Amino acid sequence: MIFQLSPENIGFPDPALAEPDGLLAVGGDLRPERLLAAYQRSIFPWYSDDTPILWYSPHERFVLFPDELKISKSMRQIIRSGRFEVTCNQAFARVIAACAQQPRPGQDGTWITADMQQAYIQLHELGYAHSTEVWHGADLVGGLYGVSVGGVFCGESMFSHASNASKVALTSLCRSEKYLLIDCQVYTDHLASLGARMIPRTQYLTFLHAN
């Protein structure tokens, strides 16, 4: 069953009622209070400019436990080489803009709409959304962003303008020891090759509420 959200009430229905593809609700808005209420219940927005706001909570969640990240020998050499510099929360708006522009196989356009960008920039300014930046000299060549909920980093997107730059960002996030779990939301072959795997939503919620 797909629920219509009230413009006034920021509450969400039980995520267990989501459709088989994870779609739970439609409508509402992207104000910070609603976004935070969503993430705290394992729900996230995912839509495009030609659709209303769609809210998802997959029955299985694709996640990466930081200590299960697979780092190849060549990747370790790249990290040790000092080729890249990694920072946190130094260029959030640039990272989300670059993620929106990143070409993705099989996808036309982006779900990171202008409204989404502004909403997450506002979450960042409130201290809930965070970015990891990868630099080559003065050039921003990679990065990722997401939302922190307790011990979980709800990853939204990443980008790379240089070979392995997004992997450097992800490795740095996993090594930060800030999070019990990195939420990758939906399956991709790339993240699976790095160690991400599916867990039931019920298990995901225990991590979400751990802190």
N, C-alpha and C positions, 0 to 999 in steps of 0.2 A: 504494500500500500504506500502511495506517495502522498505526503502531507503538505498542505498549503500553510506556510508560516504567516503568522499575524504580524503586521507592521509594528504594532505596539509591544507585543509580548516577545521577549528574546528567548523564551524557552524552546526546547526541542523535544520531539517524541522519542520514545525508547529506541535506541539504535538497533535493537534486535528485530525491529519491525521493518528494516530496510529491505528493498527488493533484492533479488539474487545478485544483481550487478552492484549492489551497495547503495543505490539511489534511495534516499530517505525522504527528502523534502525539497520544496521549491519555494522561491520567493524570499521575503525578508530583505535584509540589507547587510552591509559590511561594516557597520559601526563596531568599534572595539569591543563593547560589551557582548555583542552577539558572537563575534569571532571567538572570543575567549570562552564563552559558554559552549560553543561548538567543540573546540579542541579539547576541553575538559571532559567531553562525553564521547570522544573518539570520532568526531564528525569534522569534515572539512569541505570548503567550497571548491567546486571544479566545474567551470562552465566557459562559454565563449561570448563574444559580443552579440551574437545573434540568438542567444537563448536567455531566459531568466536565470537568476542565481539558482544553481543546483547544489544540493548538500548531500554528501556521500558518507557512508560508514560501512566499508566492506566487511563481510562476515569473517574473512581472513585478512590479516594485516601483513604486509611485506615489510620486514624490519631487519635491521643490522645490529647485532650486539657488538659493541666496540672491540671486545677481545677476540671476536671471530673474523675481523677484517683480514682478508687475504692480501698480503703485500708481497709482490714479486721481488726477486733479487734485483732486477733492473730498476724497479720503483724505489727500492731502498737506496740504490746508488744515486738516483736522481735527487732524493731528499738529502742525502749526505753531501752532495756536490755543492749545495748552497746556491744553485742556479735560481731558485725562487725564494722570495720572502713572503711570509704568511702573516697577516694581521687579522684582527677581529673587530667588527663594528666600526671600521674606519671609512667605509664607502658603501653603506647599505643601499642607498638609492641607485648608485651606479651598478651594483650587483644585480638588483632586481630588474633594472632596465636591460642589462645584458642577458639575463635569463629569458626575458620576454622576446628578445631578438634571436636567441639561439635556434638555428634550424634543427628540426627533429624529424627523423625518418618516418614517413607515413602520416605526418600531421601537417595540415594547412593552417597557418596562423598560429595563435597562441592562446592559452587560457589565462595568461597573465595580462589581463586587460588593463587599461589605464586606471579604471576604478579599483581594481585589485592592487595595483601598484601603490596608489595613494593610501588604501586601507592598511597595507602592511608597513608602509613608511610610518603611518600614524602609530601602529603597534610597536614599531621600533623605537619611536620617540618616547613611548610610554614604558619601554624597557622589556617588552615581551618578545619581540622579533629580533633576530640576530643574524649577522652575516660573517662569513669567513672569506677573506680576500687573498688572492695569490698574485704577486707582483713579479714582473721581470724588469728590473730597474724601476723606471717611473711608470711603466705600463701595467694596467690592470689586465691580467691575462686569464684569470679564472676565479671561480668563487661559488659559493652556495649561500642560501638563506633559508630560514625556517622560524618556527615558534617554539619557545621553551615552555613546557608544562611539567612542573615537578622535575622528575628525573628523566624525562623524555624530550628529545629534540625532534620536533615534527618537521622533517625536511620538506621543503616545498619545491625547490628547483636548484639546478646547478648549471654552470656554463664553463666553456673552455675555449680560449682563443690561442692556446699553445698546447702542444702535445703533453698530456698527463697533468695539466694544471688543475683540472677538477678533481683528479685522484689525489693530488697533493692537498687540496682543500679538505676532502673527506678524511684523509689520513690524519690531518691535523685535528679535525673535530673529534675523531675517535680517540686520539691520544691525549686529548685535553682533560680526560677523567672527570668531566662535568656531568656526563649523562650515563644512565643505565642502559639506554636504548636509543637508537636512531630510527625513527619512523620514516620509511621510504614510501608508504602509502600503497602503491600499486606495483605489480611485478614488472621488472625489466631484465632482459638478459644480461645487460652490462652490470647491474648491481648484484645480480645473482652470482656472477663470476667473481665478485669481490667478497662474497660471503653472506649476502642478505638471504633471508628465508621467510617462509610464511609461518605465522602463528595464529591461533584463534583470537577473535576479538576479545573474548573473555579473559584470555591471558594478557593480551595487550592492555586491557583496562587495569589489571593489577599493577603493572609498571606505571601506568599513567597516574595512579593514585598512591604510588609508593611514598612520595615525599609530600 
